[in-house]
Amino acid sequence: MLELLKYFGLPSVSASTQGPAIDNIISIVHWLMLILFIGWGVFFIYTLIRFRASNHPKANYHGVKSHFSSYLEGVVAVIEIALLFGFAFPIWASRVNDVPKGPEAVQIRVVGQQFAWNIHYPGPDGVFGNTSINLVDEAENPIGLDRKDEFGKDDVFTVNQLHIPVNTPINISLSSKDVLHSFGLPELRVKQDAIPGMVIPVWFEATMTTEEFLKTTIGSGREGKGFEIACAQLCGLGHYRMKGFLTIHDDEGYAAWHEEQQEYLAEEEDDDDDWGDDDW
């Protein structure tokens, strides 16, 4: 199945728990389109030959009396309805209704803007600090995080760098600062529009680390390149460079990354204190 999907322009690696179900529905739909294309093409050629002018110099005002084409159209409609209700709706319902909210899920905020992805992680307390549009500084504080807030002191934010653990539910709260963007993780079969004024939940669970994924790219055009975050919606002149990077760690690696970020925060606080204590 995965080998077939690469001919449809999709990644041949499925790195999430929902990937196989999405791949199946895409494959089924493409097979149906192929069957319809061949079927209607053959029917079109048949009618051209069957009703050519040399066979029918005089028009037949009674037309075709057979209802075979109508029955065929009904069968096609039934198949499409079965695909919609039998495959697509359950997948969609799972994405909407089964959003992980317990302590076992990792909570992350992703804020799109022209032309970057801002990633906000809660600190060890597990609670997001307050943000304010009045605190936004594109160079130092793109999400407007309030460091004076009790829960914001240990929060971490990155730009175009998303870090998550493997085999763990990830719940992303997706939003946009300016225009419509589209958050896409192709290998994880994740794609969701980021709409200004809305916070949309996006959840998934990765099944392989970045290190494991890199092994699958050996000998291919993607060799040495890890997971990427794509903006799948034309969002302005700089859309082509709105690309981020996803790193999937094992549990130890993810914990080590978080500890490293807290060390950076502590160093920044020390630097701020040193500047504040200087006697000019």
C-alpha positions as CSV (number, residue, x, y, z in Angstrom):
1,M,0.0,0.0,0.0
2,L,2.7,2.5,1.0
3,E,4.7,1.7,-2.2
4,L,1.6,2.6,-4.2
5,L,1.0,5.8,-2.3
6,K,4.3,7.3,-3.4
7,Y,3.1,7.3,-7.0
8,F,0.2,9.5,-5.8
9,G,2.7,12.1,-4.5
10,L,2.4,11.0,-0.8
11,P,5.3,10.1,1.5
12,S,6.0,6.3,1.5
13,V,6.6,6.4,5.3
14,S,3.6,6.5,7.7
15,A,4.9,7.7,11.1
16,S,1.7,8.1,13.1
17,T,-1.1,5.9,14.5
18,Q,-3.8,7.4,12.3
19,G,-1.6,7.1,9.2
20,P,-2.7,3.6,8.0
21,A,-6.4,4.5,8.1
22,I,-5.9,7.7,6.1
23,D,-3.7,5.9,3.6
24,N,-6.3,3.3,3.1
25,I,-9.1,5.8,2.3
26,I,-6.8,7.7,0.0
27,S,-5.9,4.5,-1.9
28,I,-9.5,3.4,-2.1
29,V,-10.6,6.7,-3.5
30,H,-7.8,6.7,-6.1
31,W,-8.7,3.1,-7.2
32,L,-12.3,4.3,-7.5
33,M,-11.3,7.2,-9.6
34,L,-9.2,5.0,-11.8
35,I,-12.1,2.5,-12.3
36,L,-14.4,5.4,-13.2
37,F,-11.9,7.0,-15.6
38,I,-11.5,3.7,-17.5
39,G,-15.2,2.8,-17.3
40,W,-16.5,6.1,-18.6
41,G,-13.6,6.3,-21.1
42,V,-14.6,3.0,-22.6
43,F,-18.3,4.0,-22.6
44,F,-17.4,7.3,-24.4
45,I,-15.4,5.4,-27.1
46,Y,-18.3,2.9,-27.5
47,T,-20.8,5.6,-28.0
48,L,-18.6,7.3,-30.6
49,I,-18.3,4.1,-32.6
50,R,-21.9,2.8,-32.0
51,F,-23.6,6.1,-33.0
52,R,-21.3,7.4,-35.6
53,A,-22.8,9.1,-38.6
54,S,-22.0,6.4,-41.1
55,N,-24.2,3.9,-39.1
56,H,-27.0,6.4,-38.5
57,P,-27.4,8.7,-41.5
58,K,-30.9,9.6,-40.2
59,A,-31.5,10.8,-36.6
60,N,-33.4,8.5,-34.2
61,Y,-35.8,10.7,-32.3
62,H,-36.7,7.9,-29.8
63,G,-33.2,7.8,-28.4
64,V,-31.7,5.0,-26.3
65,K,-34.3,3.0,-24.4
66,S,-32.0,1.1,-22.1
67,H,-31.6,2.4,-18.5
68,F,-28.2,0.7,-18.0
69,S,-26.3,4.0,-17.7
70,S,-28.8,5.2,-15.0
71,Y,-28.3,2.0,-13.0
72,L,-24.5,2.4,-13.3
73,E,-24.6,5.9,-12.1
74,G,-26.7,4.8,-9.1
75,V,-24.2,2.1,-8.3
76,V,-21.3,4.6,-8.4
77,A,-23.3,6.9,-6.1
78,V,-23.9,4.1,-3.6
79,I,-20.2,3.2,-3.6
80,E,-19.2,6.9,-3.0
81,I,-21.7,7.2,-0.1
82,A,-20.3,3.9,1.4
83,L,-16.8,5.4,1.2
84,L,-18.0,8.6,2.8
85,F,-19.9,7.1,5.7
86,G,-17.9,3.8,6.1
87,F,-14.4,5.3,5.9
88,A,-14.1,9.0,5.9
89,F,-16.7,9.9,8.6
90,P,-15.2,7.5,11.2
91,I,-11.7,9.0,10.6
92,W,-13.1,12.5,10.9
93,A,-15.1,11.7,14.0
94,S,-12.0,10.3,15.7
95,R,-10.0,13.4,14.9
96,V,-12.8,15.6,16.4
97,N,-14.1,13.6,19.3
98,D,-11.1,11.7,20.6
99,V,-8.9,14.7,21.4
100,P,-6.6,13.6,24.3
101,K,-7.0,15.8,27.3
102,G,-5.6,13.7,30.2
103,P,-2.1,14.0,31.8
104,E,-0.8,11.4,29.5
105,A,-1.1,13.8,26.5
106,V,1.5,16.5,25.7
107,Q,0.0,19.9,25.3
108,I,1.6,22.3,22.8
109,R,0.4,25.6,21.3
110,V,1.3,26.4,17.7
111,V,0.8,29.9,16.3
112,G,1.3,30.5,12.6
113,Q,2.3,33.9,11.2
114,Q,3.8,35.2,8.0
115,F,6.1,33.4,7.6
116,A,7.0,31.2,10.6
117,W,5.6,28.7,13.1
118,N,5.7,29.8,16.8
119,I,5.8,26.9,19.2
120,H,4.8,27.3,22.9
121,Y,5.4,24.7,25.5
122,P,4.3,24.8,29.1
123,G,7.1,24.4,31.7
124,P,7.4,21.7,34.3
125,D,4.2,22.9,36.0
126,G,2.3,21.8,32.9
127,V,0.3,25.0,32.7
128,F,0.6,27.6,29.9
129,G,1.4,31.1,31.0
130,N,-0.7,34.1,29.9
131,T,0.0,35.8,26.6
132,S,-0.8,39.3,25.5
133,I,-0.8,41.0,22.2
134,N,0.7,44.0,23.9
135,L,3.8,42.0,24.8
136,V,4.5,40.7,21.2
137,D,8.0,41.4,20.0
138,E,8.8,39.7,16.8
139,A,12.5,39.3,17.7
140,E,12.4,38.5,21.4
141,N,8.8,37.4,22.2
142,P,6.7,36.5,19.1
143,I,3.9,34.9,21.1
144,G,3.6,37.7,23.6
145,L,4.4,35.5,26.6
146,D,4.0,37.2,30.0
147,R,7.1,36.2,32.0
148,K,5.7,37.9,35.1
149,D,2.8,35.5,35.2
150,E,3.2,32.7,37.7
151,F,2.7,30.0,35.1
152,G,4.7,31.8,32.4
153,K,8.1,31.9,34.1
154,D,9.0,28.3,33.1
155,D,7.4,28.3,29.7
156,V,9.5,27.7,26.5
157,F,8.9,28.9,23.0
158,T,10.7,28.2,19.8
159,V,10.4,29.3,16.2
160,N,10.0,26.7,13.5
161,Q,11.3,23.9,15.8
162,L,8.7,21.4,17.1
163,H,9.9,18.8,19.6
164,I,7.7,15.9,20.7
165,P,8.1,12.4,22.3
166,V,7.4,9.2,20.4
167,N,4.4,6.9,21.2
168,T,2.7,9.7,23.2
169,P,-0.6,11.5,22.3
170,I,0.2,15.1,21.2
171,N,-2.5,17.7,21.5
172,I,-1.8,20.9,19.5
173,S,-3.8,24.0,20.0
174,L,-3.5,25.7,16.5
175,S,-4.1,29.3,15.8
176,S,-2.9,32.2,13.5
177,K,-1.7,35.7,14.2
178,D,-2.5,37.1,10.8
179,V,-3.8,35.2,7.8
180,L,-5.0,31.7,6.9
181,H,-2.2,29.1,7.2
182,S,-2.2,25.3,7.0
183,F,-0.2,23.2,9.5
184,G,1.0,20.1,7.7
185,L,3.1,17.1,8.8
186,P,3.1,14.9,5.7
187,E,4.7,11.8,7.1
188,L,2.3,11.9,10.1
189,R,-0.7,12.5,7.8
190,V,-1.5,15.7,9.7
191,K,-3.0,18.7,8.0
192,Q,-5.2,21.4,9.5
193,D,-5.9,25.0,8.6
194,A,-4.9,27.7,11.1
195,I,-7.6,30.3,11.1
196,P,-7.3,33.8,12.6
197,G,-9.5,34.2,15.6
198,M,-9.9,30.5,16.2
199,V,-8.1,27.9,18.3
200,I,-8.3,24.5,16.7
201,P,-7.3,21.2,18.4
202,V,-5.0,18.9,16.3
203,W,-3.9,15.6,17.8
204,F,-1.8,12.7,16.7
205,E,0.7,10.1,18.0
206,A,4.0,9.5,16.4
207,T,5.2,5.9,16.0
208,M,8.9,6.5,15.1
209,T,11.6,8.8,16.2
210,T,13.5,11.1,13.9
211,E,16.5,8.9,14.1
212,E,14.5,5.9,13.0
213,F,13.0,8.0,10.1
214,L,16.4,9.1,8.9
215,K,17.3,5.4,8.4
216,T,14.4,5.0,6.0
217,T,15.6,7.9,3.8
218,I,19.0,6.3,3.1
219,G,19.5,6.0,-0.7
220,S,16.5,8.3,-1.5
221,G,16.2,11.9,-2.4
222,R,15.3,12.7,1.2
223,E,18.5,11.2,2.6
224,G,19.7,13.1,5.7
225,K,16.5,15.2,5.9
226,G,14.2,14.8,8.8
227,F,10.5,15.6,9.4
228,E,9.4,19.0,8.2
229,I,6.4,21.3,9.0
230,A,4.8,22.6,5.8
231,C,2.4,25.4,5.3
232,A,0.0,23.9,2.9
233,Q,-2.0,27.1,2.2
234,L,-0.8,30.0,0.1
235,C,-0.3,32.8,2.7
236,G,1.6,35.5,1.0
237,L,4.8,36.3,-1.0
238,G,7.0,34.5,1.6
239,H,4.9,31.3,1.6
240,Y,7.7,29.3,0.0
241,R,9.9,29.8,3.0
242,M,7.4,29.1,5.7
243,K,8.9,25.8,6.7
244,G,9.6,24.3,10.1
245,F,11.2,21.2,11.5
246,L,9.8,18.4,13.6
247,T,12.1,16.4,15.9
248,I,10.6,13.2,17.5
249,H,12.5,12.0,20.5
250,D,12.4,8.9,22.6
251,D,11.3,9.6,26.2
252,E,14.8,10.2,27.5
253,G,15.7,12.5,24.7
254,Y,12.5,14.5,25.1
255,A,13.1,14.9,28.9
256,A,16.7,15.9,28.2
257,W,15.6,18.5,25.6
258,H,13.2,20.1,28.2
259,E,15.9,20.2,30.8
260,E,18.2,21.9,28.4
261,Q,15.5,24.5,27.7
262,Q,15.1,25.2,31.4
263,E,18.8,25.7,31.7
264,Y,18.7,28.3,28.9
265,L,15.9,30.1,30.8
266,A,17.9,30.1,34.0
267,E,20.9,31.5,32.2
268,E,18.8,34.3,30.6
269,E,17.4,35.2,34.1
270,D,20.9,35.4,35.5
271,D,22.0,37.6,32.6
272,D,19.0,39.9,33.2
273,D,19.8,40.1,36.9
274,D,23.4,41.0,36.1
275,W,22.4,43.8,33.9
276,G,19.9,45.1,36.5
277,D,22.6,45.1,39.2
278,D,25.1,47.1,37.2
279,D,25.8,50.5,38.7
280,W,26.2,53.0,35.9
